[in-house]
Amino acid sequence: MNKNKEPLLHMSKRDGVTLQLKLLVRIISVILGFVISGIVIFAIVKMNPIQVYKSMAAGAFGTGTRMWFTVRDTMILTCIAAGLACAFKMRFWNIGAEGQMLVGGIATAFFMINYPSMSPVLLFACMIITSLLAGAIWGLIPGFFKAKWNTNETLFTLMLNYIAIQLTSFCVSKWEHPFGSNTVGVINQRTMAGWIGNMFSPGYNGDFAWTVVIVLLVCTFVYIYLKRTKQGFEVAVVGDSENTAMYSGIRVPNVYMRTMAISGALCGFAGFLAVSAVSHTISTSTAGGRGFTAIIVAWLAKMNPFYMILISFLLTFLDKGATQIASDFGLNEYASQIIMGIMLLCILGAEFFLNYKVALNKKNKEVA
């Protein structure tokens, strides 16, 4: 006897969800994440969750400097996510943002270290152009192989991260200061040559404000490129169906290479910001895992650069707050990562139920 049962649940696409409802569900998901995290915190360490959350807020916004650090790191993460959005829009899984960011940082550090006496405008022009080119080349390599031989872009871009890490280690060994320290140190600490805040006001370190302005311009560019240009339309068509794109006359290999060059260039530009505006040095930890975090940001924002700012802000807040509660309450990094994991689970769950509906089957049939 063959018995075929219908599944207990069935899932279908949800349509007609209003913008107001989407916003409400996402806000509720964040609140729910904090509530669940509070329960977990109390269950594990018997601490008042309110005090823990106050500590997190203090870690992100407790002083003017902390607030600017939070804003600055939000912008860097947004810049990387905006670059990834270009590739993800055409279903090209660029997992290589870490490497693309590192090579952009290497190009930036090269000019900061070797040409500190160059005029600020020319120095920054060289730093920006070379960081864009370095990232574009690093992105173009997997784009070319995908276009010519249909290689697996996920593995290809991931492996290029490790090459970029070793290349960074090589450069650090050449530029280390003092010799034998295995670190470049703070580059041009006295003159601030190549520091983004020093671009037009010598002696002034206004890294934070410049970073915000520049990343907002990047977001605007990506939004217009994807939504308002012929190339952006081609990216969307390729992402929906490669066969449809070919039938409509779109040169898919060219779209792969062009889009990956742009994606890599923007991630390389994030490397410029990380070196010039954040750390003022270069090391294998310059990317700091942000290339992978940006994947979450890009997907949750549905490739909208302006939504990415909000999601980047939330993740940066959680990261800064996690560091603070580890200091204030003696919790290790794993406890803080539990909070971040719960928050992401709630947010991702909200996105799932906004896009799909799950219902019980009315009956299960048995067929003899």
Secondary structure by P-SEA (a helix, b strand, c coil): cbbbbcccbbbbbbccccaaaaaaaaaaaaaaaaaaaaaaaaaaccccaaaaaaaaaaaacccaaaaaaaaaaaaaaaaaaaaaaaaaaaccccccaaaaaaaaaaaaaaaaaccccccaaaaaaaaaaaaaaaaaaaaaaaaaaaacccccaaaaaaaaaaaaaaaaaaaaaaaccccccccccccccccccccccccccccccaaaaaaaaaaaaaaaaaaaaacccaaaaaaaaaaacaaaaaaaccaaaaaaaaaaaaaaaaaaaaaaaaaaccccccccccccaaaaaaaaaaaaacccaaaaaaaaaaaaaaaaaaaaaaaaccccaaaaaaaaaaaaaaaaaaaaaaccccccccbbbbcc
